[in-house]
Amino acid sequence: MTYPTYGALVSKVQADYDIADENFISAAELLTLFNEGIKDVERIIHELHHEDKYFLVNGAITLANGTSDYSLPADIFANKIRTIWYENGTRKYEITKVRDIKDVKWSATGNSYEFLLINTTAGIKLRLYPTPTESGAYVKLFYVRECRRFVASTIDATNTLEIPAGENLVIQHVKRGCARKMRNPNMIAMEDGFLTQQLDLFQASLKEMVPDTNNLVPLDLNSYVSQGMLDIYNGGY
């Protein structure tokens, strides 16, 4: 799979708009527009519930004796934790969310950990109950990370768009931004129309990108079984 570089995408927009030698839009503005385009792609992926196909990663939280609050991974998207568990040698168990906040007062050293997400003045923290009395990277998790953003370099070969299928959508977002900067109503209307087309095409490409035959609700055949009619249902005589 080919991942388009930021430099190639910038060159494409500059060539299409013939602005390579112009200075009406700065490099910083272009970078902002491209990253806004990535947010469009990311939003659609989440709306169609494909984030686990693209952005699911695993990580660990290192416990510290006497510390109950822990920062979430820096690249987590909207605090989307898929699963979290404790693993220390042969001792493994799922760390579940506290079901009733009133129960935390009964939490005691030696109990299995539970967690809550707390919005402190220092930001969102994962608070463990009971407070750990051990140190080590014993808390493991799978979570949904943010889509990688572009950095300013147009020559860094690793500065790439990690969702190649969204390339045209990202480019069109930038072109629409350039048209608005030019303040040309006809051009704005045209690029708005093209952006809508690219949004629709990208959404359509995701909807059945990975066919899943395990998405049907199993039939309840209990009535056939109880009446001895399962063979009839299956086409037997």
C-alpha positions as CSV (number, residue, x, y, z in Angstrom):
1,M,0.0,0.0,0.0
2,T,1.3,3.4,-0.9
3,Y,1.0,6.2,1.6
4,P,1.1,9.7,0.0
5,T,3.6,12.0,1.5
6,Y,2.7,15.5,2.7
7,G,5.1,17.0,0.1
8,A,3.4,15.2,-2.7
9,L,-0.1,16.3,-1.5
10,V,1.1,19.9,-1.2
11,S,2.6,19.8,-4.7
12,K,-0.7,18.4,-6.1
13,V,-2.7,21.3,-4.7
14,Q,-0.2,23.9,-5.8
15,A,-0.1,22.5,-9.3
16,D,-3.9,22.3,-9.6
17,Y,-4.3,25.8,-8.3
18,D,-1.1,27.2,-9.9
19,I,0.0,28.7,-6.6
20,A,3.5,27.2,-6.3
21,D,5.0,30.7,-6.7
22,E,2.3,32.6,-4.9
23,N,2.3,33.7,-1.3
24,F,-1.4,34.5,-0.7
25,I,-1.6,31.3,1.4
26,S,1.2,30.5,3.8
27,A,2.8,27.1,4.5
28,A,1.4,27.2,8.0
29,E,-2.1,27.8,6.6
30,L,-1.7,24.9,4.1
31,L,-0.7,22.6,7.0
32,T,-3.7,23.6,9.0
33,L,-6.0,22.9,6.0
34,F,-4.5,19.5,5.4
35,N,-4.9,18.5,9.1
36,E,-8.5,19.8,9.0
37,G,-9.0,17.4,6.1
38,I,-7.6,14.5,8.1
39,K,-10.1,15.4,10.8
40,D,-12.8,15.0,8.1
41,V,-11.5,11.5,7.3
42,E,-11.2,10.6,11.0
43,R,-14.7,11.8,11.8
44,I,-16.3,9.7,9.0
45,I,-14.3,6.6,10.1
46,H,-15.7,7.0,13.6
47,E,-19.3,7.7,12.4
48,L,-19.3,4.5,10.4
49,H,-17.7,2.6,13.4
50,H,-14.6,1.6,11.5
51,E,-12.1,3.0,14.0
52,D,-11.1,-0.4,15.3
53,K,-10.0,-1.4,11.8
54,Y,-7.7,1.6,11.5
55,F,-6.7,2.9,14.9
56,L,-6.9,0.1,17.5
57,V,-3.6,-0.2,19.4
58,N,-2.4,-1.6,22.7
59,G,-0.5,0.0,25.5
60,A,0.4,-0.2,29.2
61,I,0.1,1.9,32.3
62,T,2.9,1.7,34.8
63,L,1.6,1.5,38.4
64,A,3.3,3.5,41.2
65,N,2.9,2.5,44.8
66,G,0.5,4.9,46.5
67,T,-0.7,6.5,43.2
68,S,-4.3,6.2,42.2
69,D,-4.6,8.5,39.2
70,Y,-2.9,7.8,35.8
71,S,-2.7,9.6,32.5
72,L,-4.3,8.0,29.5
73,P,-2.1,7.4,26.5
74,A,-1.2,10.7,24.8
75,D,-2.7,9.7,21.5
76,I,-6.0,8.2,22.7
77,F,-9.1,9.4,20.8
78,A,-12.0,10.7,23.0
79,N,-11.0,8.3,25.9
80,K,-12.0,5.3,23.8
81,I,-10.7,2.4,25.9
82,R,-11.7,-0.9,24.3
83,T,-10.6,-3.2,27.1
84,I,-8.3,-2.9,30.1
85,W,-6.8,-5.7,32.2
86,Y,-4.3,-6.5,35.0
87,E,-1.4,-8.8,34.1
88,N,1.4,-9.7,36.5
89,G,2.9,-13.1,35.9
90,T,0.1,-15.7,36.0
91,R,-2.3,-13.3,37.6
92,K,-4.6,-11.8,35.0
93,Y,-8.1,-10.4,35.2
94,E,-10.2,-7.7,33.5
95,I,-10.3,-4.3,35.2
96,T,-13.9,-3.3,35.0
97,K,-15.5,0.1,35.4
98,V,-17.0,1.0,38.8
99,R,-20.7,0.2,38.4
100,D,-21.9,2.3,41.3
101,I,-19.8,5.2,42.4
102,K,-21.1,4.8,46.0
103,D,-19.2,1.4,46.1
104,V,-15.8,3.0,46.0
105,K,-15.9,3.6,49.7
106,W,-15.7,-0.1,50.2
107,S,-12.7,-0.6,48.0
108,A,-9.8,-2.1,50.1
109,T,-6.2,-3.1,49.5
110,G,-6.0,-6.5,48.1
111,N,-9.2,-6.2,46.0
112,S,-9.1,-6.6,42.3
113,Y,-8.8,-3.2,40.6
114,E,-11.7,-1.2,39.2
115,F,-11.5,2.1,37.4
116,L,-13.2,5.4,36.8
117,L,-12.4,8.2,34.3
118,I,-12.0,11.4,36.3
119,N,-11.9,14.9,34.8
120,T,-9.4,16.6,37.1
121,T,-7.8,20.0,36.8
122,A,-4.9,18.2,35.2
123,G,-7.1,16.6,32.6
124,I,-8.8,13.2,32.2
125,K,-7.2,10.6,34.5
126,L,-7.8,6.9,35.0
127,R,-8.4,6.4,38.7
128,L,-7.9,2.9,40.1
129,Y,-9.7,1.5,43.1
130,P,-8.1,0.4,45.4
131,T,-5.0,2.6,45.3
132,P,-2.1,0.5,44.1
133,T,0.4,-0.7,46.6
134,E,2.8,-2.0,43.9
135,S,4.9,-0.6,41.1
136,G,5.2,-2.0,37.6
137,A,3.6,-1.9,34.1
138,Y,0.9,-4.3,35.1
139,V,-2.1,-2.5,33.6
140,K,-2.6,-3.4,29.9
141,L,-5.2,-1.9,27.5
142,F,-6.4,-1.7,24.0
143,Y,-7.6,1.7,22.9
144,V,-8.5,3.8,19.9
145,R,-5.8,6.3,19.0
146,E,-6.0,9.5,17.0
147,C,-5.3,9.5,13.3
148,R,-1.8,10.8,12.7
149,R,-1.5,14.4,11.7
150,F,0.9,16.0,9.2
151,V,3.9,17.9,10.4
152,A,5.3,20.9,8.5
153,S,8.1,19.1,6.5
154,T,7.5,18.5,2.8
155,I,10.6,16.5,2.4
156,D,10.2,13.9,5.2
157,A,9.4,10.6,3.6
158,T,7.7,9.4,6.8
159,N,5.3,12.4,6.9
160,T,2.5,10.5,5.2
161,L,-1.3,10.2,5.1
162,E,-2.0,7.0,6.9
163,I,-5.5,6.6,5.3
164,P,-4.7,6.5,1.6
165,A,-8.4,6.0,0.7
166,G,-9.0,9.5,2.1
167,E,-6.5,11.2,-0.2
168,N,-9.0,12.8,-2.5
169,L,-11.1,14.0,0.4
170,V,-8.2,15.6,2.1
171,I,-7.0,17.3,-1.1
172,Q,-10.5,18.6,-1.8
173,H,-10.8,20.0,1.7
174,V,-7.6,22.0,1.1
175,K,-8.8,23.2,-2.3
176,R,-12.0,24.4,-0.8
177,G,-9.9,26.3,1.8
178,C,-7.8,27.9,-0.9
179,A,-10.9,29.0,-2.8
180,R,-12.3,30.6,0.3
181,K,-9.0,32.4,0.8
182,M,-9.3,33.7,-2.8
183,R,-12.8,35.0,-2.0
184,N,-14.2,33.9,-5.4
185,P,-17.8,33.0,-4.9
186,N,-18.1,30.8,-8.1
187,M,-14.9,28.9,-7.2
188,I,-16.1,28.4,-3.6
189,A,-19.4,27.0,-4.8
190,M,-17.6,24.7,-7.2
191,E,-15.2,23.4,-4.6
192,D,-18.0,23.0,-2.1
193,G,-19.8,20.8,-4.6
194,F,-16.7,18.7,-5.2
195,L,-16.1,18.4,-1.4
196,T,-19.6,17.0,-1.0
197,Q,-18.9,14.5,-3.7
198,Q,-15.7,13.3,-2.1
199,L,-17.4,13.0,1.3
200,D,-20.1,10.8,-0.3
201,L,-17.5,8.7,-2.2
202,F,-15.4,8.1,0.9
203,Q,-18.4,7.2,3.0
204,A,-19.5,4.7,0.4
205,S,-16.1,3.2,0.1
206,L,-16.0,2.4,3.9
207,K,-19.5,1.0,4.3
208,E,-18.8,-2.4,3.0
209,M,-15.0,-2.3,2.7
210,V,-14.5,-5.4,4.9
211,P,-17.5,-7.7,4.3
212,D,-18.6,-9.2,7.5
213,T,-20.7,-12.4,7.3
214,N,-21.0,-12.5,11.1
215,N,-23.3,-9.5,11.3
216,L,-26.7,-11.3,11.3
217,V,-28.8,-12.1,14.3
218,P,-29.1,-15.9,14.7
219,L,-32.6,-17.2,14.2
220,D,-34.4,-18.5,17.3
221,L,-35.3,-22.1,16.3
222,N,-36.4,-23.2,19.8
223,S,-40.0,-23.6,18.7
224,Y,-39.0,-25.9,15.8
225,V,-36.9,-28.0,18.2
226,S,-39.6,-28.3,20.8
227,Q,-42.1,-29.5,18.2
228,G,-39.6,-31.9,16.5
229,M,-39.8,-29.9,13.3
230,L,-36.2,-28.9,12.8
231,D,-35.8,-31.2,9.8
232,I,-38.7,-29.5,8.1
233,Y,-37.1,-26.1,8.7
234,N,-33.9,-27.5,7.2
235,G,-35.7,-28.7,4.1
236,G,-36.0,-32.3,5.1
237,Y,-39.2,-34.5,4.6
